Amino acid sequence: MDLRVRAQVAVEQACNALAAELSDDDMRKVTSIIEAAMRDAVETAAAESRKAASACCEADRDMAHKISSEITRANTALIANLQGLR
């Protein structure tokens, strides 16, 4: 499930919990806000993972670089996918 779908599910669950109904426009706005928060969380987690890989593999810089590069590639692909959904 991609982040947009997860964001839509989160909005629906919040509306159900609050017994609220949103217009289609408001639903899109709130979904975008939640999606942006998720994207920021993913970027932060990826940055922390890269730092951890570097710290963990300090003795083997090549391995740390490979792990960091893979994390960066995965994060870039995810962000590109999210931006394509807009």
C-alpha positions in Angstrom: 0.0 0.0 0.0 1.5 3.3 -1.0 1.6 6.4 1.2 -1.3 8.1 -0.6 -3.6 5.2 0.1 -2.4 5.0 3.7 -3.0 8.7 4.1 -6.6 8.3 2.7 -7.2 5.4 5.1 -6.0 7.6 8.0 -8.3 10.4 7.1 -11.3 8.0 6.8 -10.4 6.5 10.2 -10.1 10.0 11.8 -13.5 11.0 10.3 -15.1 7.9 11.6 -13.6 8.4 15.0 -14.9 12.0 15.1 -18.2 11.2 13.4 -17.3 13.9 10.9 -17.9 14.2 7.2 -15.5 16.0 4.9 -16.1 17.4 1.5 -14.1 16.0 -1.4 -11.9 19.1 -1.4 -11.3 18.9 2.4 -10.6 15.2 2.1 -7.9 15.9 -0.5 -6.4 18.7 1.6 -6.2 16.6 4.7 -4.9 13.6 2.8 -2.1 15.8 1.3 -1.2 17.0 4.8 -1.0 13.5 6.2 0.9 12.3 3.1 3.5 15.1 3.5 3.9 14.1 7.2 4.5 10.5 6.2 7.0 11.6 3.5 8.9 13.7 6.0 8.9 10.7 8.4 10.3 8.5 5.7 13.0 11.0 4.8 14.0 11.4 8.5 14.1 7.6 9.0 16.2 7.2 5.9 18.7 9.8 7.1 18.9 8.2 10.5 19.4 4.8 8.8 22.3 6.2 6.7 23.9 7.6 9.8 23.5 4.3 11.6 25.0 2.4 8.7 28.0 4.7 8.7 28.5 4.4 12.4 28.0 0.7 12.4 30.3 0.0 9.5 32.9 2.6 10.4 35.7 0.1 10.0 34.5 -0.9 6.6 33.8 2.4 4.8 33.0 0.7 1.5 30.2 -1.4 3.1 28.9 1.7 4.9 28.9 3.6 1.6 27.1 0.8 -0.2 24.4 0.6 2.5 24.0 4.3 2.5 23.7 4.4 -1.3 21.0 1.7 -1.2 19.0 3.6 1.4 19.3 6.8 -0.6 18.2 5.0 -3.8 15.1 3.5 -2.1 14.2 6.9 -0.5 14.6 8.7 -3.8 12.3 6.2 -5.6 9.7 6.5 -2.9 9.8 10.3 -3.0 9.6 10.3 -6.8 6.6 8.0 -6.6 4.9 10.3 -4.1 5.5 13.4 -6.2 4.1 11.6 -9.2 0.8 11.1 -7.3 0.1 14.8 -7.0 
